Each structure stands twice: as structure tokens, then as C-alpha cells.
Amino acid sequence: MADLTPQITDEQRDRIARQAAELHAAIAQLAESFIPVARAIVDAFNQLGRQLREAGLIDEDGKPVKPADRPAWQSPYGPPPRRR
């Protein structure tokens, strides 16, 4: 049976290593640039939680303070049509 192991030259191996290093650097740069965005999102959600607690809409655990105006199974659109 023939040997199916791919044979690559030293030049190809070096090019693959350079491209892998460039890809790694680009991904690292992308991750670094995302950190401020992620922090801003977290800060916005924390602020929203504080505002909802201050308004009395949620408790300290983040649960709604007021009960729902209807049972969970009841549709706001009325009962379903009867099947015939």
C-alpha cells in the first residue's frame, strides 16, 4: 500500500508557521479590542439592574416584585378556538 503521509518542503513548513503566527496575532488583537466592549456591556447591565431595584420593579435576587396579572398558562388573546 502506498504511503499517504503528506510531504511538505521546509519552505512550505516555514510559510505555514508564519501564517499561523499571523493568525494568532490577529486573533489576540481582536480579543484585546473586545475587552472594552465587554466591560461596557457588563456595566450597562449592572446599571440596569440597579435602576430596576431602585424603581422597585425587582428584588435583590432579580425577581419581579409584582405578581403577573394572569396565570402563566392563560393567553392574553383569550381562549383558543374550539376544535370541531
VEXGUSE-174661 format. One record per residue (C-alpha): chain; x, y, z; residue number from 1. Coordinates in steps of 0.1 Angstrom, whole numbers, always signed. Layout:
N
<r><c>A</c><xx>X</xx><yy>Y</yy><zz>Z</zz><k>NUM</k></r>
...
# end
This chain:
84
<r><c>A</c><xx>+0</xx><yy>+0</yy><zz>+0</zz><k>1</k></r>
<r><c>A</c><xx>+13</xx><yy>+35</yy><zz>-8</zz><k>2</k></r>
<r><c>A</c><xx>+24</xx><yy>+59</yy><zz>+19</zz><k>3</k></r>
<r><c>A</c><xx>-3</xx><yy>+85</yy><zz>+22</zz><k>4</k></r>
<r><c>A</c><xx>+16</xx><yy>+108</yy><zz>+46</zz><k>5</k></r>
<r><c>A</c><xx>+18</xx><yy>+143</yy><zz>+30</zz><k>6</k></r>
<r><c>A</c><xx>+52</xx><yy>+155</yy><zz>+22</zz><k>7</k></r>
<r><c>A</c><xx>+59</xx><yy>+192</yy><zz>+26</zz><k>8</k></r>
<r><c>A</c><xx>+90</xx><yy>+211</yy><zz>+20</zz><k>9</k></r>
<r><c>A</c><xx>+109</xx><yy>+232</yy><zz>+45</zz><k>10</k></r>
<r><c>A</c><xx>+97</xx><yy>+264</yy><zz>+27</zz><k>11</k></r>
<r><c>A</c><xx>+61</xx><yy>+253</yy><zz>+29</zz><k>12</k></r>
<r><c>A</c><xx>+66</xx><yy>+244</yy><zz>+66</zz><k>13</k></r>
<r><c>A</c><xx>+81</xx><yy>+279</yy><zz>+73</zz><k>14</k></r>
<r><c>A</c><xx>+52</xx><yy>+296</yy><zz>+54</zz><k>15</k></r>
<r><c>A</c><xx>+26</xx><yy>+276</yy><zz>+74</zz><k>16</k></r>
<r><c>A</c><xx>+44</xx><yy>+286</yy><zz>+106</zz><k>17</k></r>
<r><c>A</c><xx>+44</xx><yy>+323</yy><zz>+96</zz><k>18</k></r>
<r><c>A</c><xx>+8</xx><yy>+322</yy><zz>+86</zz><k>19</k></r>
<r><c>A</c><xx>-2</xx><yy>+305</yy><zz>+119</zz><k>20</k></r>
<r><c>A</c><xx>+18</xx><yy>+332</yy><zz>+138</zz><k>21</k></r>
<r><c>A</c><xx>+0</xx><yy>+360</yy><zz>+119</zz><k>22</k></r>
<r><c>A</c><xx>-34</xx><yy>+344</yy><zz>+125</zz><k>23</k></r>
<r><c>A</c><xx>-26</xx><yy>+340</yy><zz>+162</zz><k>24</k></r>
<r><c>A</c><xx>-16</xx><yy>+377</yy><zz>+164</zz><k>25</k></r>
<r><c>A</c><xx>-48</xx><yy>+388</yy><zz>+146</zz><k>26</k></r>
<r><c>A</c><xx>-70</xx><yy>+368</yy><zz>+170</zz><k>27</k></r>
<r><c>A</c><xx>-51</xx><yy>+381</yy><zz>+200</zz><k>28</k></r>
<r><c>A</c><xx>-56</xx><yy>+417</yy><zz>+187</zz><k>29</k></r>
<r><c>A</c><xx>-93</xx><yy>+410</yy><zz>+182</zz><k>30</k></r>
<r><c>A</c><xx>-97</xx><yy>+396</yy><zz>+217</zz><k>31</k></r>
<r><c>A</c><xx>-78</xx><yy>+426</yy><zz>+232</zz><k>32</k></r>
<r><c>A</c><xx>-101</xx><yy>+451</yy><zz>+213</zz><k>33</k></r>
<r><c>A</c><xx>-132</xx><yy>+433</yy><zz>+225</zz><k>34</k></r>
<r><c>A</c><xx>-123</xx><yy>+437</yy><zz>+262</zz><k>35</k></r>
<r><c>A</c><xx>-136</xx><yy>+474</yy><zz>+265</zz><k>36</k></r>
<r><c>A</c><xx>-168</xx><yy>+464</yy><zz>+247</zz><k>37</k></r>
<r><c>A</c><xx>-174</xx><yy>+435</yy><zz>+270</zz><k>38</k></r>
<r><c>A</c><xx>-168</xx><yy>+457</yy><zz>+301</zz><k>39</k></r>
<r><c>A</c><xx>-192</xx><yy>+484</yy><zz>+287</zz><k>40</k></r>
<r><c>A</c><xx>-219</xx><yy>+457</yy><zz>+283</zz><k>41</k></r>
<r><c>A</c><xx>-214</xx><yy>+444</yy><zz>+318</zz><k>42</k></r>
<r><c>A</c><xx>-215</xx><yy>+479</yy><zz>+332</zz><k>43</k></r>
<r><c>A</c><xx>-247</xx><yy>+486</yy><zz>+313</zz><k>44</k></r>
<r><c>A</c><xx>-264</xx><yy>+455</yy><zz>+326</zz><k>45</k></r>
<r><c>A</c><xx>-253</xx><yy>+463</yy><zz>+362</zz><k>46</k></r>
<r><c>A</c><xx>-267</xx><yy>+498</yy><zz>+359</zz><k>47</k></r>
<r><c>A</c><xx>-299</xx><yy>+484</yy><zz>+345</zz><k>48</k></r>
<r><c>A</c><xx>-302</xx><yy>+461</yy><zz>+375</zz><k>49</k></r>
<r><c>A</c><xx>-295</xx><yy>+489</yy><zz>+399</zz><k>50</k></r>
<r><c>A</c><xx>-322</xx><yy>+511</yy><zz>+383</zz><k>51</k></r>
<r><c>A</c><xx>-348</xx><yy>+483</yy><zz>+383</zz><k>52</k></r>
<r><c>A</c><xx>-341</xx><yy>+477</yy><zz>+420</zz><k>53</k></r>
<r><c>A</c><xx>-343</xx><yy>+514</yy><zz>+428</zz><k>54</k></r>
<r><c>A</c><xx>-376</xx><yy>+516</yy><zz>+409</zz><k>55</k></r>
<r><c>A</c><xx>-389</xx><yy>+487</yy><zz>+430</zz><k>56</k></r>
<r><c>A</c><xx>-396</xx><yy>+465</yy><zz>+400</zz><k>57</k></r>
<r><c>A</c><xx>-372</xx><yy>+437</yy><zz>+411</zz><k>58</k></r>
<r><c>A</c><xx>-359</xx><yy>+425</yy><zz>+444</zz><k>59</k></r>
<r><c>A</c><xx>-323</xx><yy>+419</yy><zz>+454</zz><k>60</k></r>
<r><c>A</c><xx>-323</xx><yy>+385</yy><zz>+437</zz><k>61</k></r>
<r><c>A</c><xx>-335</xx><yy>+400</yy><zz>+404</zz><k>62</k></r>
<r><c>A</c><xx>-371</xx><yy>+385</yy><zz>+407</zz><k>63</k></r>
<r><c>A</c><xx>-401</xx><yy>+406</yy><zz>+398</zz><k>64</k></r>
<r><c>A</c><xx>-418</xx><yy>+423</yy><zz>+428</zz><k>65</k></r>
<r><c>A</c><xx>-454</xx><yy>+423</yy><zz>+414</zz><k>66</k></r>
<r><c>A</c><xx>-471</xx><yy>+391</yy><zz>+405</zz><k>67</k></r>
<r><c>A</c><xx>-482</xx><yy>+386</yy><zz>+369</zz><k>68</k></r>
<r><c>A</c><xx>-517</xx><yy>+398</yy><zz>+360</zz><k>69</k></r>
<r><c>A</c><xx>-527</xx><yy>+364</yy><zz>+348</zz><k>70</k></r>
<r><c>A</c><xx>-516</xx><yy>+328</yy><zz>+353</zz><k>71</k></r>
<r><c>A</c><xx>-487</xx><yy>+317</yy><zz>+330</zz><k>72</k></r>
<r><c>A</c><xx>-509</xx><yy>+293</yy><zz>+311</zz><k>73</k></r>
<r><c>A</c><xx>-535</xx><yy>+320</yy><zz>+303</zz><k>74</k></r>
<r><c>A</c><xx>-532</xx><yy>+337</yy><zz>+269</zz><k>75</k></r>
<r><c>A</c><xx>-536</xx><yy>+375</yy><zz>+267</zz><k>76</k></r>
<r><c>A</c><xx>-555</xx><yy>+368</yy><zz>+235</zz><k>77</k></r>
<r><c>A</c><xx>-583</xx><yy>+349</yy><zz>+251</zz><k>78</k></r>
<r><c>A</c><xx>-592</xx><yy>+312</yy><zz>+249</zz><k>79</k></r>
<r><c>A</c><xx>-583</xx><yy>+292</yy><zz>+219</zz><k>80</k></r>
<r><c>A</c><xx>-610</xx><yy>+284</yy><zz>+193</zz><k>81</k></r>
<r><c>A</c><xx>-629</xx><yy>+252</yy><zz>+199</zz><k>82</k></r>
<r><c>A</c><xx>-620</xx><yy>+223</yy><zz>+178</zz><k>83</k></r>
<r><c>A</c><xx>-648</xx><yy>+205</yy><zz>+159</zz><k>84</k></r>
# end
